[in-house]
Every structure is written in structure tokens, then in C-alpha cells.
């Protein structure tokens, strides 16, 4: 198939998506206003120095010319308010729209204009993909035809993210972006007493974002010297190795659909200590694979973290349970294969794509 993907080329999700479909033999091309990550080939779209609600529609003419030359079998747009809107405006069909979480769970509910924009996009899509039940429900509530909504987690590379022979005692990992929705500030406050009481405990923070500089300054003020590191964006293989060594994975997100980093931690055996939100509860529960805490509650997170680090027998059972769950429900090859089949059906290719 010839697939025109409209997506943020600076996002790791886009790079992984493109690599998978290209490895399957599809001619997938990415159009983006953002500069691509290393290893991701993408076609640039003009980026005007304007707010996003204007910036993306202004790229429409350039996209239309490019798609006229490419003649795709399918337009594949990611993140409803920006590339989803661009996909809906360009008019080619079939159109698949993939929601990423906050685009519908947060932005799509903020006000009448945001809701109207989401409805405009979702009602024009021939296929709506969501990676969690709460996100699929939000898409239907915002106007997507129920029959067109498919809940399929992107999943995890089970060969790459796998348990090791042994773990690094006291290693705690955060793998979320440094943006307000992920609330890394609560993580820093919660980890402080743990590091002070346990000389073996240490924190590694991956990822990047607009809050990084301030978070690093806060960590330098709060946390014991030499017991924490911010390592920035790291390659998937490095992240897999880090999670395989870690005892605990932390996420304090205020909102999520299915968190891919949660699935990766579950696959690699880092015990999740995560916020008690619907997206996380689709995969773990308090005492059943994870320790949960209320959003924004640093004291509760400290207690949950100390329990996860201090209950070896429970942690071993949680690791076995979590690996079993991701093998059953979050195998990337199987799940993206289901999406590939939906694409092929839309494109009229009943063979299911190259083999």
C-alpha cells in the first residue's frame, strides 16, 4: 500500500510506526511540520510562526500538492486537533485518524471550539484508531461513528523489551516526557524521602520536554547529590536495557490512554508505580501488577514506591503477571498487524499487504 502518514516527526511514536509499516514493504511517507528524529525520513511541510490552530491549516496547500504527486491508497493522520484536522481538510479518502490520548481526553473536552474541531475530524474519518477503551469512548462521545472506532493498543516489541537475568538494586526509572500532564514534579518530591532513607536507591529520568531545565534545577535542590540523573531521549534499545535493570517504573501522569512506556516497563519487568487513572487501570490495578497512587499526591507516591521496593515476593509475582498480560494483549507485531489489515480493507487490498 501507498500510505501518506501525517504526524509529528519529532515523536518516537511516529518513528516506530513508520519503521514497522516500511519493514512490511509498504510505501509509507511521512509529512510533518516538525523536524524528524534521526532515522526517520519525512517530507517537510511549511511551519508558519503562528499558534497551532492556524499553523497546521496553513500547511494544507503544500500537503495537497504533495499528495497529488504521491497518490496514496490511504491517508493516515495522527493526533486529532492538528494532523487529524489537516487530514480532514485535505479531502482525500480513505482517511484513518489515530488518537494519541490527550488530544481527545484533555484537548477535545476543553471548550466548545475544541469539541467542534474534534467532531469535524472524527465524523470525516473512515477509520478511527484508539489504543485504550477510555480513548475509544471519548472518540464515540465526540461524534465518531461507533462502527468506525477500533480499540487496538499499539503494543510493545516483546523481543526488545524483556526481563533480564538480574536487576540493579534500587534503580527507579521515569520514562515520560517533561510536560505538565506527566507531573514529574510530584515524582521528584516523592522520591526524595526514599533516596534519603535507602542508600541504594537512585533515580534515572529519561525523556525531554519544555519543563526539563526547571525540573533539573528542582532535582538539584531536592535530591541527594549523585543519586539521580536526567539522561534525555534515549534509543529504544537503551530504554529497554534500562527498564530491564530497573526495579521500579514511575509515572505520575494526570491523563493517559494506554501508555506505551507502561507496557514497555511491564514487558521488561520494572514494577509499575503509577497514578490511579483509567488508562493505567486497563492494564494494572492496586496490588495486581502495580502500586497505584492518587494523582498529584507525592506522599502517597512515596508510600507506594517504598512498598514496591520493599516487597520482593510480591514484586516477583507482579513481574510474572505483567509479562503474561503484555504477551496476551500487547504484542506489537500482532496488534499493528490488525491495523495493517484494517488499512488494507480501506484501501481495497484484500491480500492484507505484502508478506
C-alpha positions as CSV (number, residue, x, y, z in Angstrom):
1,X,0.0,0.0,0.0
2,X,0.9,3.6,-0.5
3,X,0.3,5.2,2.9
4,X,0.5,9.0,3.5
5,X,1.2,9.5,7.2
6,X,0.6,12.9,8.6
7,X,2.2,13.1,12.1
8,X,4.7,14.8,14.3
9,X,8.1,13.5,13.0
10,X,9.9,14.5,16.2
11,X,7.8,12.0,18.2
12,X,9.2,8.5,18.9
13,X,5.7,7.1,18.3
14,X,5.9,8.3,14.7
15,X,9.3,6.8,14.1
16,X,8.3,3.4,15.4
17,X,5.0,3.4,13.4
18,X,6.8,4.3,10.2
19,X,9.6,1.7,10.7
20,X,7.0,-1.0,11.2
21,X,5.0,-0.3,8.1
22,X,8.0,0.2,6.0
23,X,9.5,-3.0,7.2
24,X,6.4,-4.7,6.0
25,X,7.0,-3.5,2.5
26,X,4.6,-0.6,2.3
27,X,5.4,2.7,0.7
28,X,4.8,4.9,3.7
29,X,5.8,8.5,3.6
30,X,5.6,10.9,6.5
31,X,4.6,14.6,6.1
32,X,5.3,16.8,9.2
33,X,5.7,20.4,10.3
34,X,8.3,19.2,12.9
35,X,11.9,18.2,12.2
36,X,12.2,14.4,12.1
37,X,14.1,12.3,14.6
38,X,17.2,10.6,13.5
39,X,16.5,7.6,11.3
40,X,13.0,8.8,10.2
41,X,12.7,10.1,6.7
42,X,9.9,12.7,6.5
43,X,8.7,15.3,4.0
44,X,8.7,18.8,5.5
45,X,5.5,20.9,5.5
46,X,5.7,24.8,5.9
47,X,5.7,25.8,9.5
48,X,4.4,29.4,10.0
49,X,5.3,31.2,13.2
50,X,1.7,31.1,14.4
51,X,-0.4,29.3,17.0
52,X,-1.0,25.7,16.2
53,X,-4.7,26.1,15.4
54,X,-3.6,28.3,12.5
55,X,-0.2,26.8,11.7
56,X,-1.5,23.4,10.6
57,X,-4.3,24.5,8.3
58,X,-1.9,26.9,6.6
59,X,0.2,23.9,5.5
60,X,-2.8,22.5,3.6
61,X,-2.0,23.7,0.1
62,X,1.6,22.3,0.3
63,X,0.2,19.0,1.5
64,X,-2.4,18.8,-1.2
65,X,0.2,19.3,-3.9
66,X,2.4,16.6,-2.3
67,X,-0.4,14.1,-2.1
68,X,-1.4,14.8,-5.7
69,X,2.0,13.6,-6.7
70,X,2.1,10.7,-4.3
71,X,-1.4,9.4,-4.9
72,X,-1.7,7.4,-1.7
73,X,-4.1,4.5,-1.2
74,X,-4.8,5.8,2.3
75,X,-4.2,9.0,4.3
76,X,-3.2,8.2,7.9
77,X,-3.4,11.1,10.3
78,X,-2.2,11.1,13.9
79,X,-3.4,13.4,16.8
80,X,-6.8,14.8,16.2
81,X,-6.5,18.6,16.6
82,X,-3.6,19.1,14.3
83,X,-2.7,16.4,11.8
84,X,-6.2,14.9,12.1
85,X,-7.6,18.3,11.2
86,X,-5.1,18.6,8.3
87,X,-6.2,15.1,7.1
88,X,-9.9,16.0,7.2
89,X,-9.3,19.3,5.4
90,X,-7.3,17.8,2.5
91,X,-10.2,15.7,1.4
92,X,-8.7,12.5,0.1
93,X,-10.2,9.2,1.1
94,X,-10.0,6.8,2.7
95,X,-8.9,8.7,5.9
96,X,-7.7,7.0,9.1
97,X,-7.3,9.1,12.2
98,X,-5.4,7.9,15.2
99,X,-6.0,9.5,18.6
100,X,-3.0,9.6,20.9
101,X,-4.7,10.3,24.2
102,X,-4.6,13.9,25.4
103,X,-5.9,15.1,22.0
104,X,-9.4,13.7,23.0
105,X,-9.1,13.1,26.7
106,X,-7.9,16.6,27.5
107,X,-7.9,19.0,24.5
108,X,-11.1,17.6,23.0
109,X,-13.1,18.5,26.2
110,X,-11.7,21.9,26.9
111,X,-14.4,24.1,25.3
112,X,-17.0,24.3,22.5
113,X,-14.4,25.2,19.8
114,X,-12.2,22.3,20.7
115,X,-15.1,19.9,20.8
116,X,-16.4,21.2,17.4
117,X,-12.9,20.7,15.9
118,X,-12.7,17.1,17.2
119,X,-16.2,16.3,15.9
120,X,-15.3,17.8,12.5
121,X,-12.3,15.4,12.2
122,X,-13.9,12.3,13.7
123,X,-17.0,12.5,11.6
124,X,-15.0,12.7,8.4
125,X,-12.7,9.7,9.2
126,X,-13.3,6.3,7.6
127,X,-11.4,4.7,10.5
128,X,-10.7,5.9,14.0
129,X,-8.0,4.2,15.9
130,X,-7.7,4.4,19.7
131,X,-5.2,2.5,21.9
132,X,-7.5,2.2,25.0
133,X,-11.1,1.8,25.9
134,X,-11.3,5.2,27.5
135,X,-9.9,6.9,24.4
136,X,-12.3,4.9,22.1
137,X,-15.2,6.0,24.4
138,X,-14.1,9.6,24.1
139,X,-14.0,9.3,20.3
140,X,-17.5,8.0,20.1
141,X,-18.7,10.7,22.6
142,X,-17.2,13.3,20.3
143,X,-19.1,12.1,17.2
144,X,-17.1,9.2,15.7
145,X,-19.4,6.5,14.2
146,X,-19.2,3.6,16.6
147,X,-18.6,1.1,13.8
148,X,-15.6,3.0,12.6
149,X,-13.9,3.1,16.0
150,X,-11.4,0.3,16.7
151,X,-9.6,-0.1,20.1
152,X,-6.1,-1.5,19.4
153,X,-3.1,-0.8,21.6
154,X,0.0,-0.2,19.6
155,X,1.8,-2.7,21.8
156,X,5.4,-3.3,22.6
157,X,8.3,-5.1,20.9
158,X,8.4,-8.2,23.1
159,X,11.7,-9.3,21.8
160,X,13.4,-6.0,22.7
161,X,11.6,-5.3,26.0
162,X,12.2,-8.5,28.0
163,X,13.2,-9.4,31.6
164,X,16.9,-9.8,32.3
165,X,18.8,-12.4,34.4
166,X,19.1,-9.9,37.3
167,X,18.2,-6.4,38.4
168,X,20.0,-3.4,39.7
169,X,19.0,-2.9,43.3
170,X,17.3,0.3,44.0
171,X,17.1,1.5,40.4
172,X,14.0,3.7,39.8
173,X,13.1,4.9,36.3
174,X,10.8,7.6,34.9
175,X,10.3,7.5,31.2
176,X,7.7,10.2,30.4
177,X,8.1,13.4,28.6
178,X,8.8,16.6,30.6
179,X,5.5,18.2,30.1
180,X,2.8,19.3,32.7
181,X,0.4,16.4,32.1
182,X,3.1,13.9,33.2
183,X,3.7,15.7,36.6
184,X,7.4,14.9,37.1
185,X,7.5,17.5,39.9
186,X,5.4,15.1,42.0
187,X,7.9,12.3,41.2
188,X,10.8,14.4,42.4
189,X,9.1,15.3,45.7
190,X,8.0,11.7,46.3
191,X,11.4,10.1,45.5
192,X,13.3,12.5,47.9
193,X,12.5,10.6,51.2
194,X,13.1,7.3,49.5
195,X,16.6,8.3,48.4
196,X,17.3,9.7,51.8
197,X,16.3,6.5,53.7
198,X,17.7,3.9,51.3
199,X,21.4,4.5,50.2
200,X,21.0,2.0,47.3
201,X,18.0,3.8,45.8
202,X,18.7,6.0,42.7
203,X,16.6,7.7,40.1
204,X,17.1,7.9,36.3
205,X,14.8,10.2,34.3
206,X,14.6,9.7,30.6
207,X,12.9,11.9,28.0
208,X,12.8,15.6,27.3
209,X,10.4,18.5,27.0
210,X,9.6,22.1,27.8
211,X,10.0,21.6,31.6
212,X,13.3,19.8,31.6
213,X,15.6,22.7,32.7
214,X,13.3,23.6,35.6
215,X,12.9,20.0,36.7
216,X,16.7,19.5,36.7
217,X,17.1,22.6,38.8
218,X,14.5,21.3,41.2
219,X,16.1,17.9,41.4
220,X,19.5,19.5,42.3
221,X,17.7,21.3,45.1
222,X,15.7,18.4,46.4
223,X,17.6,15.2,45.9
224,X,20.9,13.8,47.3
225,X,23.8,14.5,45.0
226,X,25.0,11.6,42.9
227,X,21.7,9.7,43.3
228,X,19.8,10.9,40.3
229,X,20.4,11.5,36.6
230,X,18.5,13.1,33.7
231,X,19.6,11.3,30.6
232,X,17.4,12.9,27.9
233,X,15.9,11.0,25.0
234,X,17.5,7.6,24.5
235,X,17.2,5.0,21.8
236,X,14.6,2.2,22.2
237,X,17.4,-0.4,22.8
238,X,18.9,1.8,25.6
239,X,15.5,2.2,27.2
240,X,14.8,-1.5,27.0
241,X,18.1,-2.2,28.7
242,X,17.4,0.4,31.4
243,X,13.9,-0.9,32.2
244,X,15.3,-4.4,32.3
245,X,17.7,-3.4,35.0
246,X,15.2,-1.3,36.9
247,X,13.3,-2.4,40.0
248,X,10.5,0.2,39.6
249,X,9.0,2.3,36.8
250,X,7.3,5.6,37.8
251,X,4.5,7.6,36.1
252,X,2.5,10.4,37.7
253,X,0.5,11.3,34.6
254,X,-2.7,13.1,35.1
255,X,-4.2,11.7,31.9
256,X,-3.4,8.8,29.6
257,X,-4.9,6.3,27.3
258,X,-2.6,3.3,27.0
259,X,0.9,4.4,27.9
260,X,3.4,2.7,25.7
261,X,6.1,3.2,28.3
262,X,3.9,1.4,30.9
263,X,3.6,-1.6,28.5
264,X,7.4,-1.5,28.0
265,X,8.0,-1.5,31.7
266,X,5.6,-4.4,32.2
267,X,7.3,-6.3,29.4
268,X,10.8,-5.7,30.8
269,X,9.8,-6.4,34.4
270,X,10.1,-3.0,36.0
271,X,7.3,-2.9,38.6
272,X,4.9,0.0,37.8
273,X,4.2,2.6,40.5
274,X,1.7,4.7,38.6
275,X,-1.1,7.2,39.0
276,X,-4.6,5.8,39.6
277,X,-6.2,6.8,36.3
278,X,-8.5,4.9,33.9
279,X,-5.8,4.4,31.2
280,X,-3.5,2.7,33.7
281,X,-6.3,0.6,35.2
282,X,-6.9,-1.0,31.9
283,X,-3.6,-2.8,32.4
284,X,-2.8,-2.9,36.2
285,X,-4.6,-2.5,39.5
286,X,-3.5,-1.7,43.0
287,X,-1.7,-4.8,44.2
288,X,-2.4,-6.6,40.9
289,X,0.8,-5.9,38.9
290,X,1.4,-2.4,40.3
291,X,1.1,0.0,43.1
292,X,-1.2,3.0,42.4
293,X,-1.5,6.4,44.0
294,X,-3.8,9.4,43.6
295,X,-2.7,12.0,41.0
296,X,-0.6,14.8,42.4
297,X,-0.2,13.1,45.9
298,X,3.6,12.9,46.5
299,X,3.2,11.4,50.0
300,X,1.0,8.6,48.6
301,X,3.5,8.0,45.8
302,X,6.3,7.7,48.4
303,X,4.4,5.0,50.3
304,X,3.6,3.1,47.1
305,X,7.2,3.3,45.9
306,X,8.6,2.0,49.2
307,X,6.1,-0.9,49.2
308,X,7.2,-1.8,45.6
309,X,10.9,-1.7,46.6
310,X,10.3,-3.5,49.9
311,X,8.1,-6.5,49.0
312,X,10.3,-8.8,47.0
313,X,7.9,-11.7,46.8
314,X,5.0,-9.5,45.7
315,X,7.3,-7.8,43.1
316,X,8.3,-11.1,41.6
317,X,4.7,-12.1,41.2
318,X,3.8,-8.7,39.7
319,X,6.6,-9.1,37.1
320,X,5.4,-12.5,36.0
321,X,1.8,-11.3,35.9
322,X,2.7,-8.2,33.8
323,X,4.8,-10.1,31.3
324,X,1.9,-12.5,30.8
325,X,-0.6,-9.6,30.3
326,X,1.5,-7.9,27.6
327,X,2.2,-11.2,25.8
328,X,-1.6,-11.8,25.7
329,X,-2.8,-8.2,24.8
330,X,0.1,-6.0,23.7
331,X,2.3,-7.9,21.2
332,X,3.2,-5.1,18.7
333,X,3.5,-7.5,15.8
334,X,0.0,-8.8,16.3
335,X,-1.6,-5.5,17.1
336,X,0.0,-3.5,14.3
337,X,-0.9,-6.4,12.0
338,X,-4.5,-5.9,12.9
339,X,-4.2,-2.2,12.0
340,X,-2.5,-3.1,8.7
341,X,-5.4,-5.4,7.9
342,X,-7.9,-2.5,8.5
343,X,-5.8,-0.3,6.3
344,X,-5.8,-2.9,3.6
345,X,-9.5,-3.2,3.8
346,X,-10.0,0.5,3.4
347,X,-7.5,0.6,0.5
348,X,-9.3,-2.2,-1.3
349,X,-6.3,-4.5,-0.9
350,X,-7.8,-7.8,0.2
351,X,-4.4,-9.5,0.3
352,X,-3.6,-7.8,3.6
353,X,-0.4,-6.2,2.4
354,X,3.0,-7.5,1.4
355,X,4.3,-10.6,3.1
